[in-house]
Amino acid sequence: MLNRVVLVGRLTKDPDLKVSQNNISVATFTLAVNRPIHNSNGERGGRFHKLCCFRKQAENVNQYLKKGSLAVLMVDCKAVLMIIRWAASVCD
């Protein structure tokens, strides 16, 4: 069984594309996501997720997404856990 996180939201500003010293494209952006439930005043809050992507995906984000663009982010939590474990083993 896989655990998957799906975020749907809008970009708060245009993506910031930079190229690293190793010539790898890196795009950073913030995704604003509304909460599905209302508070006691009837208002919906939101969350802001700071995200980054690399290489061709970064170039595509920079080319096709702008401030206010609707975006969907899907993350496989099992893959993220494996990356965290790998990073911890390398850093030890």
N, C-alpha and C positions, 0 to 999 in steps of 0.2 A: 504494500500500500504506500502510495506517495502522498506527501503533504505538499500542497501547492498554494502559493499566495498569489492572488490576482488583485492588482490595484488599477483602478480606472480614475483618471483625473486630468487636469489641465496644467500645462506648463505655466509657471509664474513669470518667466522671462525667456528670452531667446537663449538657446543652448550656447555654452562657451566651449569652443573647439580649440584645443592646443595640441602641439606635436611635441612628444618627449624627445630626449636626447638620443634615444634609440630609434627615432623616426616612427613612433607609434602614435596614432591619433587617439586623443582622449577627449570625450565630450562630457561636460558636467551640466546638470540642470536640476531644477526643483519641480516636483510634481505635487500639486495641491489636490487632496482627495477629501470629498465630503463624507461626513459620518452618516450612516443610514438612519440613525435615531435622533429624535428631537430632545432637547433639554426641557426643563420645567417651564421655560418661557416660550416654548414652541420654536426655538431656533435650532438650526443644525450647525454643529461645529465642524471643524475640518482639521486635517493634518497635513504637514508639509514634509515631503520625503526628498532628501538630497541624494541624487543618483549620479552615477557615472557609467560610461560604457567605453569600449576600446575598439580600435582598428576600424573595419568596414562599418560596423554597427554605429560607431561614433560619427563617421562621415555621413551615414544615412540620417541619423538623428539631426545633425546640423543642417542637412539639405532639406529635409521634409517637415521638420517640426519647428514651430515658432511660438512666441508668446500667445497663450490662449488655445493652442492646439490640444485636441483631445488625444490622450495616449493611454495605452493599456500595457501594464507590466506584469508578466507572469514569471514567477520564480519557483523552481523546484527546490524545496527545503532540504531534501536529501543531498542534492548536489552542493548546496551551500554548506551543509554540515561537513561534507567530505573536504571541501576547500579549507574550512576553518581547522579541521584536524591536521591536514597537510601543512598548513602555515604554522601551526603550533609545533609540529615535529621538526620543521626546518629551523625554527627560531630557538629551539632548545639546545 
